[in-house]
Amino acid sequence: MSGVDYGFLSPIWAGGSATGLAGDAQFVEAMFAVELAWVQVQEENGLCSAADLAAIEAVCDIARYDLNLLAAKTPDGANALIPLLGMMRALLASDGAPASASTALHRGATSQDIIDTALMLLTQHSMAAISRLLQNTAEALAHVASEYRDTVCIARSLTQHALPTTFGYKAACWLSAIMSAAKNLDEVRSQLPLQFGGAVGTLASLEQHLALHPELNVTTAALTAELASRLNLHNPASPWHSNRLPIIQAGSALGSAIAALGTFGADVLTASRPEIGEITEPREAGKGGSSAMPQKQNPVHSVLLRSAALNAPGHVATLFTAAGTAVDERPDGAWHAEWPALRELLRLALGSSEHAATLAKGMNVNTEALARNLKLGGDAVLSERLATVLAPVIEGGKPAIQKLVLESITEGTSLRELLRAQLNQQQVSDEQLTDLLDPAGYLGSAQRFTDNVLAEFSAWEESWQPHS
């Protein structure tokens, strides 16, 4: 157990689906999947026998391997596949497999083919789970946006009270960002490519083997296409051993999703402060407690979303740096730097999407606190509206209104009373002034924008809901 990473220092993904989707064991299983799929393609096209395939299938069983020993041997070749192949061939020999099975295993391939493709499989499976969780989060936020579409609250700019908005529009903004990130993630997932090019990306060894066996009547292009199809990966026009965009596109999509969820979490953290009290996280047994202060209910889901958003950019930067410094037909270190960065982004995205789904489904909105906080700014939160409407009718125009607003704030005097003293009833009646100072009358297009986001969500939801 000495090599197991339980995630004690990474609570964002510890105990969640990341442990079963993006762990070391899953990476080893992904390498097995690529090697086995390639032998299956060979067997179907006459490059090896059914006995070879059966023998290799028998050794593609992770339970037969000591992963601690594999980890100890990994530095010897600077990647895990080289010692894994040695272990696989040793098992083939001990199982009494045909000698040809060892030849069929990894035929024409190189370590980068298997590792890059295995990472694509790991990414594909993880992204599928992330996508489902983002859909769950979006569903919950769409419900919040709809329910509070007309609930007026204060909008904040640079931490200060700004103008009225609606809580539904706040939720719609979270939804819009998460929905955009999810769509981007799905697009990237649909294009995750197979990497298969042999030692330097030319497939020379495989081409030579086929040239020696013209009776097989098959091409490397056909074999590669079949392998991509079997692994459910995109078949690129050429290998991408020196083109690292597939890695940075995957990392960027994951980073974008984590950032969108981080914004959601950060807003909830602010709103859940007791002195603000507009949102509280769901009450869950055993969650949010303090080791020293029994009265506390910590907003753990939001805290973890924020921690992931702070953590992710460094890993995305590593992928861009590695791509920008890749050299030759196989980079000397840049390639290796990609692996832990991409894997950690998968873990962070899995953990974030799980916590976000729980938060969005269970958070409580305190409408009384929304109304109370809206009133804290007084009539001054309508100063933009007042300046627009009253500047033409008040002596001194807009500067005069700005002066009255400043006086109201600094002297604690009612802005309504100050305005009333400057305006006669013919200019602005009491009823008109009351309407001007009603926050619900100065929401702009907040409700329309909320409806637009909800319509976009409905169309998106239709695309992933099962049809009868």
C-alpha positions in Angstrom: 0.0 0.0 0.0 3.0 2.3 0.2 2.5 3.6 -3.3 -1.2 4.3 -3.1 -2.4 7.9 -3.4 -5.5 8.3 -1.3 -5.8 12.0 -1.7 -5.4 13.1 1.9 -3.9 16.3 0.7 -6.4 16.7 -2.1 -9.8 16.8 -0.5 -11.4 18.1 -3.6 -11.2 14.7 -5.2 -10.5 12.3 -2.3 -13.1 9.6 -1.9 -14.9 10.6 -5.1 -15.1 9.2 -8.6 -11.6 10.4 -9.4 -10.1 7.5 -7.5 -11.8 5.1 -9.7 -11.4 7.0 -13.0 -8.0 8.7 -12.9 -5.9 6.7 -10.6 -2.6 4.9 -11.3 -4.4 1.6 -11.6 -6.8 3.1 -14.2 -3.8 4.3 -16.2 -2.2 0.9 -16.2 -5.6 -0.6 -17.3 -5.8 2.0 -20.1 -2.3 0.9 -21.3 -3.5 -2.7 -21.3 -6.6 -1.7 -23.2 -4.5 -0.1 -26.0 -2.1 -3.0 -26.3 -4.9 -5.5 -26.3 -7.0 -3.6 -28.9 -3.9 -3.5 -31.2 -3.5 -7.2 -30.9 -7.2 -7.7 -31.6 -6.8 -5.6 -34.8 -3.8 -7.7 -35.8 -5.7 -11.0 -35.2 -8.6 -9.8 -37.3 -6.3 -9.0 -40.1 -4.0 -12.0 -40.0 -1.0 -10.5 -38.4 -1.2 -12.8 -35.4 -3.1 -15.9 -34.4 -6.1 -16.4 -32.1 -3.7 -18.2 -29.7 -1.5 -15.1 -29.6 -4.5 -13.0 -28.8 -5.8 -15.3 -26.1 -2.4 -15.4 -24.4 -2.0 -11.6 -24.5 -5.5 -11.2 -23.2 -4.7 -13.4 -20.2 -1.8 -11.2 -19.2 -3.8 -8.0 -19.5 -5.1 -8.5 -16.0 -4.0 -5.9 -13.5 -4.5 -8.3 -10.6 -1.4 -10.2 -11.9 0.9 -7.3 -11.4 2.7 -5.7 -8.5 2.1 -2.0 -9.1 4.6 -1.0 -6.4 7.3 -3.0 -8.3 6.1 -1.4 -11.6 6.4 2.0 -10.0 9.9 1.2 -8.7 11.0 0.2 -12.2 9.4 3.2 -14.0 12.4 5.5 -13.6 14.6 3.0 -15.4 13.1 3.9 -18.7 11.5 7.2 -17.7 8.0 5.8 -18.4 5.8 3.0 -17.0 5.2 1.2 -20.2 8.7 -0.1 -20.7 8.8 -2.1 -17.4 5.2 -3.1 -17.9 6.0 -4.7 -21.3 8.9 -6.5 -19.6 6.5 -7.9 -17.0 3.9 -8.8 -19.6 6.4 -10.7 -21.7 7.7 -12.5 -18.6 4.1 -13.6 -17.8 3.6 -14.7 -21.4 6.7 -17.0 -21.1 5.6 -18.3 -17.7 2.1 -19.0 -19.1 3.6 -21.1 -21.9 2.3 -18.7 -24.6 3.5 -19.1 -28.2 6.7 -17.2 -28.9 4.8 -15.3 -31.6 2.6 -13.8 -28.9 5.5 -11.8 -27.6 6.2 -10.5 -31.1 2.6 -9.5 -31.7 2.5 -7.6 -28.4 3.4 -4.0 -29.1 4.3 -4.8 -32.7 5.3 -1.7 -34.6 4.4 0.6 -31.7 6.4 2.8 -29.4 6.0 3.8 -25.8 4.6 7.2 -26.8 1.8 5.5 -28.8 0.6 3.5 -25.9 1.0 6.2 -23.2 -0.5 9.0 -25.2 -3.4 6.9 -26.3 -3.9 5.5 -22.8 -4.1 9.1 -21.5 -6.7 9.8 -24.2 -8.8 6.9 -22.9 -8.3 8.1 -19.3 -9.4 11.5 -20.4 -12.3 10.3 -22.4 -13.8 8.2 -19.5 -13.2 11.0 -17.0 -14.7 13.6 -19.2 -17.8 11.5 -19.7 -18.3 11.4 -16.0 -17.5 15.2 -15.6 -20.0 15.9 -18.4 -22.8 14.1 -16.6 -22.1 15.9 -13.4 -22.0 19.3 -15.1 -25.4 18.5 -16.6 -26.7 17.7 -13.1 -25.3 21.0 -11.8 -26.8 22.9 -14.8 -30.2 21.3 -14.2 -30.2 22.4 -10.6 -29.1 26.0 -11.4 -31.7 26.2 -14.2 -34.3 25.5 -11.5 -32.9 28.2 -9.2 -32.8 30.7 -12.1 -36.4 30.0 -12.9 -37.6 30.0 -9.4 -35.9 33.3 -8.5 -36.3 35.0 -11.9 -38.1 38.0 -10.4 -36.5 38.0 -6.9 -34.8 41.4 -6.6 -31.5 41.6 -4.9 -28.4 43.7 -4.9 -25.6 43.3 -7.5 -22.1 43.9 -6.3 -19.2 45.5 -8.1 -15.7 45.4 -6.7 -17.2 44.0 -3.5 -19.6 47.0 -3.1 -23.3 47.4 -3.5 -23.9 48.5 -7.1 -27.4 48.2 -8.7 -30.4 46.0 -8.4 -30.5 42.7 -10.2 -32.4 39.5 -9.6 -31.1 36.4 -7.9 -32.4 34.4 -10.9 -30.1 36.3 -13.1 -27.2 35.6 -10.7 -27.9 31.9 -11.0 -28.3 32.2 -14.8 -24.8 33.7 -15.0 -23.4 30.7 -13.2 -25.4 28.4 -15.4 -24.3 30.2 -18.6 -20.6 29.8 -17.7 -21.0 26.1 -16.7 -23.0 25.3 -19.7 -20.4 26.9 -22.0 -17.6 24.9 -20.3 -19.6 21.7 -20.6 -20.3 22.1 -24.3 -16.6 22.8 -24.9 -15.7 19.8 -22.8 -18.0 17.6 -24.9 -16.5 19.0 -28.2 -13.0 18.2 -27.0 -14.0 14.8 -25.8 -15.5 13.9 -29.2 -12.2 14.7 -30.9 -9.7 12.9 -28.5 -7.3 11.2 -31.0 -5.5 8.0 -31.3 -1.8 8.3 -31.3 -0.1 5.6 -33.3 3.1 6.3 -35.3 5.8 3.9 -34.2 9.3 5.0 -33.1 9.4 8.4 -34.8 5.9 8.7 -36.1 6.5 7.1 -39.5 5.1 3.6 -38.8 8.2 2.3 -40.6 8.4 -1.0 -38.7 4.8 -1.8 -39.3 5.1 -0.8 -43.0 8.1 -3.1 -43.4 6.3 -6.0 -41.8 3.4 -5.6 -44.2 5.7 -5.3 -47.1 7.2 -8.7 -46.2 3.7 -10.2 -46.1 1.8 -8.9 -49.2 -0.7 -11.8 -48.8 -2.2 -10.0 -45.8 -3.6 -7.3 -48.3 -3.9 -4.6 -45.6 -2.5 -1.2 -45.1 -1.2 0.7 -42.1 -3.9 3.3 -42.7 -6.6 0.6 -42.5 -5.1 -0.9 -39.4 -4.8 2.5 -37.6 -8.4 3.4 -38.5 -9.6 0.1 -37.1 -7.7 0.6 -33.9 -9.1 4.1 -33.5 -12.6 2.7 -34.0 -12.1 -0.1 -31.6 -10.9 2.4 -28.9 -13.7 4.9 -29.8 -11.1 7.6 -30.5 -10.8 10.0 -33.3 -8.5 8.8 -36.2 -6.2 11.8 -37.1 -4.7 12.3 -40.5 -1.3 11.7 -39.0 0.3 10.9 -35.7 0.5 13.8 -33.2 3.7 12.7 -31.4 5.2 16.2 -32.0 1.9 18.1 -32.0 0.8 18.5 -28.4 -2.4 20.4 -29.1 -4.6 17.5 -28.2 -3.1 17.6 -24.7 -3.4 21.3 -24.2 -6.9 21.3 -25.7 -8.0 18.7 -23.2 -6.3 20.5 -20.3 -7.8 23.8 -21.4 -11.3 22.4 -21.5 -10.8 20.9 -18.0 -9.4 24.1 -16.7 -12.3 26.1 -18.1 -14.8 23.8 -16.4 -12.9 24.1 -13.1 -12.8 27.9 -13.4 -16.6 28.1 -14.1 -17.3 26.0 -11.1 -14.8 28.0 -9.1 -16.7 31.2 -9.8 -19.9 29.6 -8.6 -18.2 28.4 -5.4 -16.6 31.8 -4.8 -19.9 33.6 -5.1 -21.5 31.2 -2.7 -18.7 31.6 -0.2 -19.3 35.4 -0.2 -23.1 35.1 0.0 -22.9 32.5 2.8 -20.9 34.7 5.2 -23.2 35.1 8.2 -23.3 38.9 8.0 -24.6 38.5 4.4 -26.5 35.3 4.7 -28.1 35.1 1.3 -27.1 31.5 0.6 -26.4 28.5 2.9 -24.9 25.2 1.8 -26.9 22.1 2.1 -26.9 20.6 5.6 -25.4 17.2 5.4 -24.6 14.9 8.3 -20.8 14.8 9.0 -20.0 17.6 6.6 -18.9 21.1 7.3 -18.0 20.7 11.0 -15.1 22.3 12.7 -12.6 20.4 14.8 -12.5 23.1 17.4 -15.8 25.1 17.1 -18.9 23.0 17.3 -21.2 25.9 16.3 -19.6 26.3 12.9 -21.1 24.9 9.7 -18.3 25.4 7.1 -19.2 25.8 3.4 -17.0 22.9 2.4 -18.3 22.4 -1.1 -17.7 26.0 -2.0 -14.3 26.0 -0.3 -13.2 22.9 -2.3 -14.5 24.5 -5.6 -12.4 27.5 -4.9 -9.4 25.4 -4.0 -9.6 23.6 -7.3 -9.9 26.8 -9.2 -6.8 28.1 -7.5 -4.9 24.9 -8.2 -5.9 24.2 -11.8 -4.2 27.1 -13.7 -0.7 25.9 -12.7 -1.4 22.5 -14.3 -2.8 24.1 -17.4 0.3 26.3 -17.6 2.5 23.2 -17.4 0.8 21.7 -20.4 1.2 24.9 -22.4 4.9 25.2 -21.3 5.5 21.5 -22.3 3.8 22.0 -25.7 5.8 25.2 -26.3 9.1 23.6 -25.5 8.6 20.2 -27.1 11.5 19.2 -29.4 12.3 16.5 -31.9 10.1 13.5 -32.5 9.9 12.8 -28.8 10.5 15.6 -26.3 13.1 15.2 -23.7 11.2 16.0 -20.5 8.3 18.1 -21.9 6.4 15.0 -22.8 6.9 13.5 -19.3 5.8 16.8 -17.6 2.4 16.5 -19.3 1.3 13.3 -17.6 0.9 14.4 -13.9 -0.5 17.7 -15.0 -3.2 16.3 -17.2 -4.1 13.6 -14.6 -4.4 16.1 -11.8 -6.7 18.3 -14.0 -8.9 15.3 -14.5 -9.0 14.7 -10.8 -9.7 18.3 -10.0 -12.5 18.5 -12.6 -14.1 15.3 -11.4 -14.0 16.5 -7.8 -15.2 20.0 -8.6 -18.1 18.7 -10.7 -19.2 16.4 -7.9 -19.1 19.1 -5.2 -20.8 21.6 -7.6 -23.7 19.2 -8.3 -24.3 18.6 -4.6 -24.1 22.4 -3.9 -26.4 23.4 -6.7 -29.0 20.8 -5.8 -29.0 21.5 -2.1 -28.1 25.2 -1.5 -30.7 27.3 0.3 -31.6 30.8 -0.8 -32.6 33.2 1.9 -35.0 35.7 0.3 -35.3 37.7 3.5 -31.5 38.3 3.5 -31.7 39.3 -0.1 -34.3 41.9 0.7 -32.5 43.1 3.8 -29.2 43.5 2.0 -30.8 45.3 -0.9 -32.1 47.9 1.5 -28.7 48.5 3.1 -27.7 50.7 0.2 -30.8 52.8 0.5 -32.1 54.9 -2.3 -28.5 55.5 -3.5 -28.4 52.2 -5.3 -30.8 53.9 -7.8 -28.4 56.8 -8.4 -27.6 55.8 -11.9 -31.3 55.8 -12.8 -31.9 59.1 -11.0 -29.0 60.7 -12.9 -30.4 59.6 -16.2 -34.1 60.5 -15.6 -33.8 63.7 -13.4 -30.7 65.4 -14.8 -32.8 67.2 -17.5 -35.3 68.6 -14.9 -33.2 69.4 -11.8 -31.2 72.6 -11.6 -27.5 71.8 -12.0 -28.2 68.6 -13.9 -26.2 65.4 -13.3 -23.5 67.1 -11.1 -26.3 68.3 -8.8 -27.7 64.8 -8.4 -24.2 63.4 -7.7 -23.8 66.0 -5.0 -27.1 65.0 -3.4 -26.2 61.3 -3.5 -22.8 62.1 -1.8 -24.6 64.2 0.8 -27.1 61.4 1.5 -24.2 58.8 1.9 -22.0 61.0 4.1 -24.6 62.7 6.2 -27.0 59.8 6.5 -29.8 61.9 5.1 -32.6 60.4 3.1 -31.9 60.8 -0.6 -35.7 60.9 -1.2 -36.0 63.9 1.0 -33.1 65.7 -0.6 -34.5 65.1 -4.0 -38.0 66.1 -2.9 -36.6 69.4 -1.6 -35.0 70.1 -5.0 -37.9 69.1 -7.2 -41.4 70.5 -7.3 -44.5 68.4 -7.9 -44.8 69.6 -11.4 -41.4 68.4 -12.2 -41.7 65.0 -10.5 -44.7 63.9 -8.4 -44.4 61.9 -5.2 -45.8 58.9 -7.1 -43.2 59.3 -9.9 -40.4 59.7 -7.3 -41.6 56.5 -5.6 -41.5 54.6 -8.9 -38.0 55.9 -9.6 -36.8 54.7 -6.2 -38.3 51.2 -6.6 -35.4 48.7 -7.3 -37.8 46.4 -9.1 -38.3 49.0 -11.7 -34.6 49.2 -12.6 -33.7 45.7 -13.6 -32.9 46.4 -17.2 -32.8 43.2 -19.2 -32.0 40.9 -16.3 -35.2 38.9 -16.7 -34.8 38.7 -20.5 -31.2 37.6 -20.1 -32.3 35.0 -17.6 -35.0 33.7 -20.0 -32.4 33.6 -22.8 -30.0 31.4 -20.7 -32.9 29.2 -19.7 -33.9 28.8 -23.3 -30.3 27.9 -24.2 -30.3 25.4 -21.4 -33.5 23.8 -22.6 -32.1 23.3 -26.1 -28.9 21.9 -24.7 -30.8 19.6 -22.3 -32.9 18.3 -25.2 -29.6 17.3 -26.9 -28.5 15.0 -24.1 -31.8 13.7 -22.8 -32.8 10.3 -24.0 -35.5 10.3 -26.7 -38.5 7.9 -26.7 
